[in-house]
Amino acid sequence: MSVILLLSVSNMPVKMPSFKGLKAFESAARHMSFTKAAEELNVTQTAISHQIRRLEEELGIKLFLRQKNALSLTTEGHIYFPRICAIFNEFRHSTEILLESCNKSTLTISTLVSFASKWLLPRLASFHENHPNIDIQVKASTDLVDLRWGEIDAAIRYGRGDWPGVHAHWLMSDEIFPVCSPALLKGARPLKRYEDLQQHTLLQVSGLTSNDWNLWLEAAGLPCALANGSRLTFDLAMMAIQTTIDGHGICIGRTTYVEDDLRAGRLVRPFDLSLPTEQGFYLVTPLATASSPKIAALRNWLDSTIRHSRSLP
């Protein structure tokens, strides 16, 4: 008689691979680069390569395909990476919550230069009053920052909210309409009819908003050629608006950038017609930290401040 003995090993402990190796793997797979992983972890590229090779030896599984000018994950690497990435994201999130509960924290925000100048900075004092334990750093830039590097906690971006790999929270949209200095309406050249625009310098902003004048004229049922006269183009909305306040032309404005100047009387609207925009402003954060206390504080403050601002006459 033969006896077959089956042993269950499901409860036997699995030897954990080295933490350094896992950390190197997670960073290299996220960036798909040993060089960028080395920069992020402040070690040499050789150290990253050694740590990952040791991890592969410990697992007995090859995780990367190393080619001359390219790096890619093996099938096993593709299976392993999402789980390891989720664990490290949880480490980061848990550590951030711990530190925020014990210390004064810093919240670094990236946004457009004009948005920072014309909307965010004039309102930030109220955030500090409500959250004195959070220091704010604002980095104004026209570049689309990469939130994966960890240097930026949140970004306020303009677009459709369809950026991959991040959490995008809707903030507000704009309307497009002409604005000018009150003094301009009292000048020698009238501005009572749409056709009177031909007698003035039109101010506009390049980039995403460069077509605003044509869009508004089309909505008004007017030919775009009506605005073919003298124009000044700026790369920043804040420059165009200040030039308008100084009385040097008529700007095609957007609500977010001109609402404070309209309330203060520095600008006026010569015509009533407004054109809604399809895009808007979003608070964009890394997926792993979207619900952290300081991000939640910023998000709630922005929502409340926007509601209050848009409710004012």
LONUKE-590351 format. One record per residue (C-alpha): residue in one letter; z, x, y. Coordinates in pm, 1 decimal. Each point is the difference from the previous one (the first is absolute). Layout:
REM residues N
+------+----------+----------+----------+
! type !        w !        u !        v !
+------+----------+----------+----------+
!    A !        Z !        X !        Y !
...
+------+----------+----------+----------+
REM end
This chain:
REM residues 313
+------+----------+----------+----------+
! type !        w !        u !        v !
+------+----------+----------+----------+
!    M !      0.0 !      0.0 !      0.0 !
!    S !    -89.6 !    130.0 !    343.5 !
!    V !    200.7 !    -83.2 !    308.7 !
!    I !   -146.3 !      6.3 !    348.5 !
!    L !    257.2 !     53.7 !    269.2 !
!    L !    -94.0 !   -122.6 !    348.8 !
!    L !    200.7 !    140.3 !    286.3 !
!    S !      3.6 !   -163.5 !    341.1 !
!    V !      0.8 !    247.5 !    285.0 !
!    S !    -14.9 !   -251.2 !    284.0 !
!    N !    353.1 !     86.7 !    111.6 !
!    M !    -51.7 !    373.3 !     -4.8 !
!    P !     13.7 !    144.9 !    353.2 !
!    V !   -322.4 !    133.6 !    147.9 !
!    K !     29.3 !    341.8 !    159.1 !
!    M !    -60.4 !    -29.3 !    373.0 !
!    P !   -262.4 !    231.5 !    151.0 !
!    S !     92.9 !    218.7 !    295.7 !
!    F !     56.1 !   -177.4 !    330.8 !
!    K !   -193.3 !    268.0 !    189.7 !
!    G !   -296.6 !    -54.2 !   -227.6 !
!    L !      8.5 !   -376.5 !     50.9 !
!    K !     28.2 !     44.1 !    375.8 !
!    A !   -293.9 !    241.9 !      4.9 !
!    F !   -206.9 !   -235.4 !   -218.2 !
!    E !     72.7 !   -304.3 !    218.1 !
!    S !    -94.1 !    179.7 !    321.3 !
!    A !   -311.1 !    167.3 !   -143.3 !
!    A !   -124.0 !   -324.6 !   -156.7 !
!    R !     64.0 !   -194.2 !    321.8 !
!    H !   -197.8 !    249.1 !    208.7 !
!    M !   -228.5 !    102.4 !   -286.8 !
!    S !     52.8 !    354.9 !    124.4 !
!    F !    232.0 !    284.9 !    -99.5 !
!    T !    -36.3 !    141.9 !    350.8 !
!    K !    118.2 !   -316.0 !    177.0 !
!    A !    281.7 !    -42.1 !   -251.5 !
!    A !    112.7 !    355.7 !     76.4 !
!    E !     -2.8 !    -75.0 !    373.9 !
!    E !    196.6 !   -321.4 !    -47.5 !
!    L !    263.0 !    162.3 !   -226.1 !
!    N !     11.1 !    324.0 !    201.6 !
!    V !    -83.7 !    227.1 !   -293.6 !
!    T !   -302.0 !    207.2 !    -93.7 !
!    Q !   -303.2 !   -140.0 !   -175.8 !
!    T !     74.2 !    237.6 !   -288.2 !
!    A !    346.9 !   -152.9 !    -36.5 !
!    I !   -149.3 !   -349.0 !    -20.0 !
!    S !   -246.3 !    114.7 !   -265.0 !
!    H !    276.9 !    162.5 !   -207.6 !
!    Q !    230.3 !   -303.4 !     26.1 !
!    I !   -272.6 !   -239.2 !   -112.8 !
!    R !   -109.5 !    229.4 !   -283.1 !
!    R !    361.2 !     18.0 !   -118.0 !
!    L !     23.0 !   -381.0 !     16.3 !
!    E !   -313.2 !    -31.3 !   -211.1 !
!    E !    148.0 !    242.8 !   -254.4 !
!    E !    325.3 !   -195.4 !    -13.3 !
!    L !   -185.7 !   -326.7 !    -54.8 !
!    G !   -262.1 !    149.5 !   -227.3 !
!    I !   -256.1 !   -193.1 !    203.0 !
!    K !   -261.4 !    115.3 !    249.2 !
!    L !     30.4 !   -191.3 !    328.0 !
!    F !   -266.9 !    160.6 !    220.8 !
!    L !   -357.9 !    107.8 !    -50.2 !
!    R !    -36.9 !    322.0 !    195.8 !
!    Q !   -354.8 !     67.0 !    108.5 !
!    K !   -141.3 !    267.6 !    230.6 !
!    N !     -7.2 !   -207.4 !    319.4 !
!    A !    163.2 !   -323.2 !   -109.4 !
!    L !    318.1 !   -141.8 !   -148.9 !
!    S !     28.2 !   -321.8 !   -197.7 !
!    L !    248.1 !   -176.4 !   -224.8 !
!    T !    -48.6 !    -27.8 !   -372.6 !
!    T !     25.3 !   -340.8 !   -165.8 !
!    E !    365.7 !     77.0 !    -77.6 !
!    G !     53.1 !    112.7 !    359.7 !
!    H !   -136.8 !   -330.4 !    129.4 !
!    I !    246.0 !   -185.9 !   -222.9 !
!    Y !    294.7 !    218.9 !    101.7 !
!    F !    -55.1 !     23.5 !    377.2 !
!    P !     66.3 !   -363.5 !    113.3 !
!    R !    334.1 !     -5.6 !   -180.3 !
!    I !    112.8 !    338.5 !    130.1 !
!    C !   -119.9 !    -90.6 !    350.5 !
!    A !    201.9 !   -323.4 !     -8.7 !
!    I !    312.3 !    192.8 !   -102.9 !
!    F !    -34.7 !    250.6 !    285.5 !
!    N !    -67.8 !   -279.5 !    248.8 !
!    E !    323.1 !   -160.7 !   -113.1 !
!    F !    179.7 !    333.6 !     46.1 !
!    R !   -132.1 !     23.4 !    356.6 !
!    H !     84.4 !   -360.4 !     80.9 !
!    S !    351.3 !     19.5 !   -145.4 !
!    T !     70.9 !    325.0 !    186.4 !
!    E !   -126.4 !   -146.7 !    326.7 !
!    I !    222.7 !   -305.8 !    -35.6 !
!    L !    299.1 !    222.4 !    -78.7 !
!    L !    -58.0 !    225.7 !    299.9 !
!    E !    -61.0 !   -292.1 !    232.9 !
!    S !    327.2 !   -157.0 !   -104.4 !
!    C !    191.0 !    320.3 !     76.4 !
!    N !   -182.1 !    161.7 !    290.1 !
!    K !   -194.1 !    -65.8 !    313.5 !
!    S !   -364.1 !    -11.3 !   -113.2 !
!    T !   -330.6 !     77.3 !    167.6 !
!    L !   -298.6 !   -232.2 !    -10.0 !
!    T !   -333.7 !    166.8 !     73.8 !
!    I !   -279.3 !   -233.5 !    111.0 !
!    S !   -367.2 !     87.3 !     41.3 !
!    T !   -218.5 !   -218.6 !    217.7 !
!    L !   -289.7 !     -1.7 !    243.3 !
!    V !     58.6 !    174.2 !    333.3 !
!    S !    -84.7 !   -307.4 !    207.0 !
!    F !    207.8 !   -234.3 !   -216.6 !
!    A !    298.5 !    232.8 !     35.8 !
!    S !    -41.0 !     24.4 !    376.5 !
!    K !    -87.0 !   -360.8 !     86.8 !
!    W !    204.1 !   -196.9 !   -254.2 !
!    L !    243.5 !    189.5 !   -223.3 !
!    L !    180.1 !    241.8 !    233.0 !
!    P !     88.3 !   -258.6 !    269.0 !
!    R !    177.5 !   -203.9 !   -269.3 !
!    L !    171.9 !    266.4 !   -211.1 !
!    A !    325.2 !     -8.8 !    196.5 !
!    S !     82.3 !   -337.2 !   -154.7 !
!    F !    -45.2 !    142.8 !   -350.1 !
!    H !    247.4 !    279.5 !     77.1 !
!    E !    248.2 !   -252.5 !    139.7 !
!    N !    -11.2 !   -196.7 !   -325.7 !
!    H !    -16.6 !    302.8 !   -232.8 !
!    P !    191.0 !    288.0 !    162.5 !
!    N !     27.3 !    180.3 !   -336.6 !
!    I !   -379.2 !     46.8 !    -20.3 !
!    D !   -174.0 !    263.5 !    207.9 !
!    I !   -366.1 !    -71.3 !     72.9 !
!    Q !   -272.9 !    263.4 !     13.8 !
!    V !   -340.8 !   -118.8 !    118.2 !
!    K !   -305.5 !    207.7 !    -86.4 !
!    A !   -296.6 !   -134.2 !    193.6 !
!    S !   -338.9 !     89.1 !   -143.4 !
!    T !   -350.3 !   -138.1 !    -42.5 !
!    D !    -10.7 !    141.7 !   -355.3 !
!    L !     70.2 !   -206.4 !   -310.6 !
!    V !    307.2 !    176.3 !   -139.5 !
!    D !     56.1 !     46.0 !   -373.3 !
!    L !    331.1 !   -170.4 !    -80.2 !
!    R !     21.6 !    166.7 !   -342.4 !
!    W !    120.5 !    330.0 !    146.1 !
!    G !    335.2 !   -147.7 !    106.7 !
!    E !     -7.5 !    128.9 !    359.6 !
!    I !    -63.8 !   -351.2 !    138.5 !
!    D !    221.6 !   -296.0 !    -94.2 !
!    A !   -225.2 !   -270.5 !    142.2 !
!    A !   -322.5 !    -43.4 !    192.7 !
!    I !   -124.1 !   -276.8 !    226.6 !
!    R !   -372.1 !    -26.0 !    -68.7 !
!    Y !   -280.9 !   -216.8 !    128.2 !
!    G !   -242.5 !   -145.5 !   -252.4 !
!    R !    -27.9 !   -255.6 !   -279.6 !
!    G !    306.6 !    107.8 !   -199.0 !
!    D !   -200.4 !    109.5 !   -301.8 !
!    W !    109.4 !    365.0 !    -18.1 !
!    P !     51.9 !    104.9 !   -364.7 !
!    G !    328.9 !    128.2 !   -139.1 !
!    V !    225.3 !   -124.7 !    282.5 !
!    H !    193.6 !   -311.5 !     98.0 !
!    A !   -157.5 !   -170.1 !    303.6 !
!    H !    207.1 !   -258.3 !    191.0 !
!    W !   -186.9 !   -219.2 !    251.7 !
!    L !    131.2 !     25.2 !    357.4 !
!    M !   -240.4 !   -159.0 !    248.6 !
!    S !   -358.4 !    -49.6 !    106.4 !
!    D !   -171.8 !     33.4 !    337.0 !
!    E !   -225.2 !   -200.1 !    226.0 !
!    I !   -278.4 !    159.1 !    205.8 !
!    F !    -51.2 !    -90.4 !    367.9 !
!    P !    -86.4 !    170.7 !    332.1 !
!    V !    278.0 !    118.7 !    231.6 !
!    C !     -2.7 !    154.5 !    345.4 !
!    S !    225.0 !     95.7 !    289.7 !
!    P !    105.5 !   -288.2 !    230.9 !
!    A !   -137.7 !    205.5 !    289.6 !
!    L !   -345.1 !     -7.8 !   -156.5 !
!    L !    -13.1 !   -378.3 !     32.9 !
!    K !     62.1 !     33.2 !    372.5 !
!    G !   -276.2 !    256.4 !     50.4 !
!    A !   -341.9 !    -39.7 !    157.1 !
!    R !   -172.6 !    -61.8 !   -332.7 !
!    P !     81.5 !   -344.2 !   -145.8 !
!    L !    114.6 !    -52.7 !   -358.0 !
!    K !    -16.8 !   -374.2 !    -47.7 !
!    R !   -282.1 !    -37.1 !   -252.0 !
!    Y !    -85.8 !    191.2 !   -315.3 !
!    E !   -316.4 !    122.6 !    172.4 !
!    D !    212.6 !    177.4 !    261.6 !
!    L !     89.0 !    260.5 !   -264.4 !
!    Q !   -330.9 !    168.3 !     81.6 !
!    Q !    140.3 !    109.4 !    334.8 !
!    H !    295.4 !    190.1 !   -149.3 !
!    T !     67.3 !    303.3 !   -217.7 !
!    L !     96.2 !   -106.1 !   -350.6 !
!    L !    268.4 !    200.2 !   -179.9 !
!    Q !     17.4 !     25.3 !   -376.7 !
!    V !    156.9 !    202.2 !   -282.4 !
!    S !   -199.2 !    189.7 !   -260.5 !
!    G !     52.6 !    -19.1 !   -375.0 !
!    L !     90.8 !   -326.0 !   -172.6 !
!    T !      0.9 !   -194.1 !    328.1 !
!    S !   -322.5 !    137.2 !    148.3 !
!    N !   -185.7 !   -328.6 !    -58.1 !
!    D !    261.0 !   -224.1 !    165.5 !
!    W !   -203.2 !    -71.3 !    313.5 !
!    N !   -303.5 !   -108.2 !   -202.2 !
!    L !    215.7 !   -219.4 !   -226.7 !
!    W !    163.0 !   -172.1 !    297.6 !
!    L !   -331.3 !    -55.7 !    182.3 !
!    E !   -149.0 !   -149.0 !   -315.6 !
!    A !    299.3 !   -233.8 !    -33.3 !
!    A !    -55.0 !   -100.7 !    363.9 !
!    G !   -361.0 !    -86.6 !    -80.2 !
!    L !   -133.2 !    280.5 !    217.4 !
!    P !   -252.3 !    273.1 !    -74.7 !
!    C !    148.2 !    342.2 !    -73.5 !
!    A !   -243.0 !    138.4 !    259.0 !
!    L !    226.8 !   -152.4 !    262.5 !
!    A !    233.9 !    294.7 !    -56.2 !
!    N !   -267.1 !    268.1 !     12.5 !
!    G !    104.3 !    121.4 !    341.3 !
!    S !    249.0 !    273.6 !     83.8 !
!    R !    250.7 !     75.5 !   -276.6 !
!    L !    292.1 !    235.2 !    -54.4 !
!    T !    105.4 !     75.0 !   -358.3 !
!    F !    336.7 !    144.7 !   -101.7 !
!    D !    128.0 !    116.9 !   -337.5 !
!    L !    346.4 !   -147.2 !     64.2 !
!    A !     76.8 !   -359.5 !    101.6 !
!    M !    289.9 !    113.1 !    220.4 !
!    M !   -243.8 !    200.7 !    215.8 !
!    A !   -238.3 !   -291.7 !     39.1 !
!    I !    285.0 !   -233.2 !     94.1 !
!    Q !    146.7 !    236.9 !    258.1 !
!    T !   -343.2 !     45.2 !    158.0 !
!    T !    -26.9 !   -379.7 !     15.5 !
!    I !    342.5 !    -30.1 !    163.8 !
!    D !   -115.5 !    255.1 !    257.8 !
!    G !   -284.0 !   -233.9 !     91.5 !
!    H !   -297.0 !    199.3 !   -130.0 !
!    G !   -162.5 !   -266.5 !   -214.2 !
!    I !     36.9 !   -287.1 !   -243.5 !
!    C !    132.9 !     78.8 !   -346.5 !
!    I !    -58.4 !   -194.3 !   -318.8 !
!    G !    364.9 !    -28.0 !   -100.4 !
!    R !    190.3 !    -78.9 !   -315.5 !
!    T !    321.7 !   -202.7 !      1.7 !
!    T !    227.7 !    271.1 !   -141.0 !
!    Y !   -103.6 !    256.8 !    258.1 !
!    V !     -3.6 !   -218.3 !    313.6 !
!    E !    262.7 !   -273.5 !    -47.1 !
!    D !    277.6 !    188.9 !    179.9 !
!    D !   -227.1 !     89.2 !    293.2 !
!    L !   -113.2 !   -362.7 !     27.9 !
!    R !    359.3 !   -123.8 !     14.9 !
!    A !     88.0 !    264.9 !    258.2 !
!    G !   -296.8 !    -97.9 !    216.7 !
!    R !   -165.5 !    340.4 !    -23.6 !
!    L !   -297.3 !   -166.7 !   -169.4 !
!    V !   -154.3 !   -346.0 !     15.6 !
!    R !   -253.7 !   -189.2 !   -207.7 !
!    P !   -307.4 !    -95.4 !    204.8 !
!    F !   -124.9 !   -233.9 !   -275.3 !
!    D !    178.1 !   -226.0 !   -250.3 !
!    L !   -215.9 !     65.6 !   -305.3 !
!    S !    174.1 !    196.3 !   -280.3 !
!    L !   -153.6 !    118.8 !   -326.1 !
!    P !    226.2 !     28.3 !   -308.5 !
!    T !    -36.7 !    319.4 !   -203.7 !
!    E !    -39.8 !     20.5 !   -376.5 !
!    Q !    221.6 !    308.1 !    -41.0 !
!    G !    359.5 !     59.7 !     98.4 !
!    F !    303.3 !    227.6 !      0.2 !
!    Y !    190.7 !     71.6 !   -320.6 !
!    L !    319.8 !    185.0 !    -83.4 !
!    V !   -105.1 !    232.8 !   -281.7 !
!    T !    252.9 !    173.6 !   -226.3 !
!    P !      2.8 !    184.4 !   -333.4 !
!    L !     40.5 !   -240.0 !   -292.3 !
!    A !    312.2 !    179.4 !   -121.4 !
!    T !    194.1 !    -42.2 !    326.7 !
!    A !   -137.0 !   -330.3 !    132.1 !
!    S !    334.4 !   -174.0 !    -61.2 !
!    S !    231.3 !    282.6 !    111.4 !
!    P !    264.4 !    -98.4 !    259.0 !
!    K !   -150.3 !    186.3 !    295.7 !
!    I !   -353.0 !   -128.8 !    -70.0 !
!    A !    135.4 !   -354.1 !    -36.2 !
!    A !    183.4 !     41.1 !    332.8 !
!    L !   -320.6 !    111.4 !    172.1 !
!    R !   -205.8 !   -277.3 !   -158.5 !
!    N !    247.5 !   -273.1 !     97.8 !
!    W !     28.4 !    136.4 !    354.7 !
!    L !   -378.5 !     13.3 !     41.9 !
!    D !    -41.7 !   -357.9 !   -126.0 !
!    S !    273.0 !   -128.3 !    230.9 !
!    T !   -123.2 !    195.8 !    303.1 !
!    I !   -358.9 !   -115.3 !    -49.1 !
!    R !    105.6 !   -364.4 !    -30.8 !
!    H !    199.0 !     29.4 !    322.6 !
!    S !   -276.2 !    187.2 !    184.8 !
!    R !   -271.7 !   -245.2 !    -98.1 !
!    S !    215.7 !   -299.0 !     95.9 !
!    L !     35.4 !    116.6 !    361.8 !
!    P !   -228.5 !   -157.5 !    260.1 !
+------+----------+----------+----------+
REM end
